[in-house]
Amino acid sequence: RHAMDVAPPLTALDDSTLIRQRREMRAALEKLPPKSDAARSLTKQYDALTEEFGRRVAWAVDMLLVDPEALGNDALETDLYLLREKLREQAGS
């Protein structure tokens, strides 16, 4: 590969690109024979995208749970407080 062909790290992708690429890979995987070399290779890439997606979701949830009032939405704020308390109860069990 040439230096210009190197894909950026997953952490450099914006959220919409990450979601789009993950959706496109899932669609491509559904068309491939499951045990083919192409499917194995694409599965590794898909798993990496899924891991990055999960990392971002966890970060967003953490941020929301730290300061639910920052949303400026009373209904969501209440739900986040309830979720935070439920998670704390489960952690204490």
C-alpha positions as CSV (number, residue, x, y, z in Angstrom):
1,R,0.0,0.0,0.0
2,H,1.0,3.5,-0.7
3,A,1.2,6.0,2.2
4,M,-1.8,7.8,0.7
5,D,-3.9,4.6,0.8
6,V,-3.6,4.0,4.5
7,A,-7.0,4.2,6.2
8,P,-7.3,6.6,9.1
9,P,-7.5,5.0,12.6
10,L,-11.1,4.3,13.7
11,T,-10.8,6.9,16.4
12,A,-10.4,9.5,13.6
13,L,-13.7,8.7,12.0
14,D,-16.6,11.0,12.7
15,D,-19.7,9.2,14.2
16,S,-21.8,9.3,11.0
17,T,-18.9,7.7,9.0
18,L,-18.4,5.0,11.6
19,I,-22.1,4.1,11.6
20,R,-22.3,4.2,7.8
21,Q,-19.2,2.0,7.4
22,R,-20.5,-0.5,10.0
23,R,-23.9,-0.7,8.3
24,E,-22.2,-1.2,4.9
25,M,-19.9,-3.9,6.2
26,R,-22.8,-5.8,7.9
27,A,-24.7,-5.7,4.5
28,A,-21.6,-7.0,2.7
29,L,-21.1,-9.8,5.3
30,E,-24.6,-11.0,4.8
31,K,-23.8,-11.7,1.1
32,L,-20.6,-13.6,1.7
33,P,-20.2,-17.3,2.5
34,P,-19.6,-17.4,6.3
35,K,-16.4,-19.4,6.2
36,S,-14.8,-17.6,3.3
37,D,-11.5,-15.7,3.6
38,A,-13.3,-12.6,2.6
39,A,-15.9,-13.0,5.3
40,R,-13.2,-13.6,8.0
41,S,-11.3,-10.5,6.9
42,L,-14.4,-8.4,6.8
43,T,-15.6,-9.8,10.1
44,K,-12.3,-8.6,11.7
45,Q,-12.9,-5.1,10.3
46,Y,-16.6,-5.1,11.4
47,D,-15.6,-6.3,14.9
48,A,-13.1,-3.4,15.2
49,L,-15.8,-0.9,14.1
50,T,-18.2,-2.5,16.6
51,E,-15.7,-2.1,19.4
52,E,-15.1,1.5,18.5
53,F,-18.8,2.1,18.3
54,G,-19.3,0.5,21.8
55,R,-16.5,2.7,23.2
56,R,-18.2,5.8,21.9
57,V,-21.6,4.8,23.2
58,A,-20.1,4.1,26.7
59,W,-18.4,7.4,26.7
60,A,-21.6,9.3,25.7
61,V,-23.6,7.4,28.4
62,D,-21.0,8.2,31.0
63,M,-21.1,11.9,30.0
64,L,-24.9,12.0,30.2
65,L,-25.0,10.3,33.5
66,V,-22.4,12.7,35.0
67,D,-24.6,15.7,34.3
68,P,-28.1,14.9,33.1
69,E,-29.2,18.6,33.5
70,A,-26.8,19.5,30.7
71,L,-29.4,18.1,28.2
72,G,-31.9,20.8,29.1
73,N,-34.7,18.3,28.6
74,D,-36.7,17.5,31.7
75,A,-38.1,14.2,30.5
76,L,-34.7,12.8,29.5
77,E,-33.1,14.3,32.6
78,T,-35.5,12.4,34.8
79,D,-34.9,9.2,32.9
80,L,-31.1,9.6,33.2
81,Y,-31.3,10.2,36.9
82,L,-33.4,7.0,37.3
83,L,-31.0,5.0,35.1
84,R,-28.0,6.3,37.1
85,E,-29.6,5.2,40.4
86,K,-30.5,1.8,39.0
87,L,-26.9,1.3,37.8
88,R,-25.6,2.4,41.2
89,E,-27.9,-0.1,42.9
90,Q,-26.8,-2.9,40.6
91,A,-23.1,-2.0,41.2
92,G,-23.7,-2.2,44.9
93,S,-25.3,-5.7,44.7
